[in-house]
Amino acid sequence: MREIIARGGRVPETAVMEDGQLVEYVQDEGEVLVDTVILGRVDRIVPGLKAAFVDIGDEKNGFLPLEEKNLMDPSSPHPLQPLQCGDRVLVQVRREASGEKGAFLSRDISLNGSLVILMPLNTTIGVSARITYEPRRAELKELGEHITGGEFGLVFRTSSEQAESRAIQHEVRSLKSAWAELEKAAATAHAPEIIYQKQGSAEALLIDYLPRGVDSITTDIPEIYENYHRKLDVYLTDSDPLKDRGIEAMRERALARRVWLKSGGSLIIDECEAMTVIDVNTAKSTGTKQDRQVLIRTNLEACHEIARQIRLRNLGGIILIDMIDMDTDEDRQIILNALEMDLKNDRVKTVVHGFTSLGLIEMTRRRTRKTLRQTYARPCPVCHGAGWLPKQEGESHEQDSELS
């Protein structure tokens, strides 16, 4: 059962609940949302990096590659133009600014619908990897070639697998109209200026989740009630829907480093600058570490919780998982299959690459908005986020373990 709970006000926030568990929590304020289209101005070009730094009106200039695979086809109806300092350039935020890095930008604009993604400047026809039935994949590719006529690109989302051709074509026409309006606005805009920005978190989540199934919406936002109450169960409330359901408290618990599993095992989640590391421990789990069934049971439970925590904390980039050691390739494959299955509900592109030579599971997840910790927490002013207290004079090694 999937529920969406949306709160309006000065800082709109939206939560996604699945079977009573919190799996996503999104805040609107202070974010340049991924997929925002901006008319920027080239500040400088660095040939050694094959990149330009673009003023997009943010604190830090965005990073724009000068070469992009999908735009490099010389026969394309929209060839990539060389850039010079001072040029106006239409870009889309692919990854938000983080730490010392500015936003990662692209000239390959894409507009998301619930069934397809329209790419007006390239001619790629793609089908979601989650659509595995080959005859349907072939049908969608043929439909895409027919609709685009080689003039623009389309990616068919997972929800298009069951959609009628008429519905797909209708959405493509709508997205093309949106692109025409976007181009018109960019022609008279003053750089840097936002040209197109996705709806708030509630609308964006609904676009992604409605094709996957939403059982109900609870909100204090009248516009959401008006837009959706004819399609599904929508409850309009005068009180705070997030506090009423205890969801804010769930969010606070999601900032903890340790996550307990029902079996007594635990996860330790450390967000680092270059990657996120997750360690699985048996902890209080009954049985011995040599008990194969205990190891498999704990690792399987960990897979389910890891998939939830990745979505909830919005972890992105490289993720390394240290499962409890397993002796056979058969057991390791069971865990990989379970993790991939548990990640299927994730609306963000996620790839499980398998076990490394050191026995760690390596996976990647597309970076989108800020992580939950970046949004709702700040580094400790004493240790600057290192997680350790400075040792006082005279403290022994025995006292170190008590402090940690």
VENPEQUI-V466164 format. One record per backbone hydrogen bond with DSSP energy under -0.5 kcal/mol. NH is the residue of the N-H (numbers start at 1). CO is the residue of the C=O. If there is no record, write none. Layout:
BEGIN
((NH:CO) (NH:CO))
END
This chain:
BEGIN
((3:17) (4:216) (5:15) (6:4) (6:218) (7:13) (13:7) (14:26) (15:5) (16:24) (17:3) (18:21) (19:1) (21:18) (23:16) (24:16) (26:14) (28:12) (31:28) (33:31) (35:93) (36:33) (37:196) (38:91) (39:193) (40:38) (40:89) (41:55) (42:87) (43:53) (44:53) (46:51) (47:45) (49:46) (50:46) (50:47) (51:46) (52:64) (53:44) (54:52) (54:62) (55:41) (56:54) (62:54) (63:103) (64:52) (64:62) (65:105) (66:50) (67:50) (71:68) (72:69) (76:73) (80:71) (86:42) (87:84) (89:40) (91:38) (91:89) (92:106) (93:36) (94:92) (94:104) (95:104) (96:368) (98:101) (101:98) (104:95) (105:63) (105:103) (106:92) (109:107) (111:118) (113:116) (117:155) (118:111) (119:153) (120:118) (121:109) (122:119) (126:124) (126:154) (128:156) (131:128) (132:130) (134:132) (136:133) (137:133) (138:134) (139:135) (140:136) (141:137) (142:138) (143:139) (144:140) (145:141) (146:142) (147:143) (148:144) (149:145) (151:148) (153:119) (154:124) (155:117) (156:126) (157:115) (157:155) (160:157) (161:158) (162:159) (163:160) (168:164) (169:165) (170:166) (171:167) (172:168) (173:169) (174:170) (175:171) (176:172) (177:173) (178:174) (179:175) (180:176) (181:177) (182:178) (183:179) (184:180) (185:181) (186:182) (187:183) (188:184) (188:185) (189:185) (189:186) (191:189) (192:39) (193:39) (195:37) (196:37) (204:200) (205:201) (206:202) (207:203) (208:204) (209:205) (210:206) (211:207) (212:209) (213:209) (213:210) (215:2) (216:2) (217:233) (218:4) (219:235) (220:6) (222:220) (224:221) (225:221) (226:222) (227:223) (228:224) (229:225) (231:228) (232:228) (233:215) (234:232) (235:217) (236:234) (237:219) (237:235) (241:239) (244:240) (245:241) (246:243) (247:242) (248:242) (250:246) (251:247) (252:248) (253:249) (254:250) (255:252) (256:253) (259:267) (261:265) (264:261) (266:281) (267:259) (268:279) (269:257) (269:267) (270:268) (270:277) (271:269) (272:270) (272:275) (276:318) (277:270) (278:320) (279:268) (280:322) (281:266) (284:264) (285:282) (286:263) (291:288) (292:290) (295:291) (296:292) (297:293) (298:294) (299:295) (300:296) (301:297) (302:298) (303:299) (304:300) (305:301) (306:302) (307:303) (308:304) (309:305) (310:306) (311:307) (312:308) (313:309) (314:310) (315:310) (317:365) (318:274) (319:363) (320:276) (321:361) (322:278) (323:321) (332:328) (333:329) (334:330) (335:331) (336:332) (337:333) (338:334) (339:335) (340:336) (341:337) (342:338) (343:339) (344:341) (345:342) (346:343) (351:364) (353:351) (353:362) (354:362) (356:360) (359:356) (361:321) (362:354) (363:319) (364:351) (365:317) (366:349) (368:369) (372:313) (375:371) (376:372) (377:373) (384:380) (386:383) (395:392) (400:396) (401:397) (402:398) (403:399) (404:400))
END
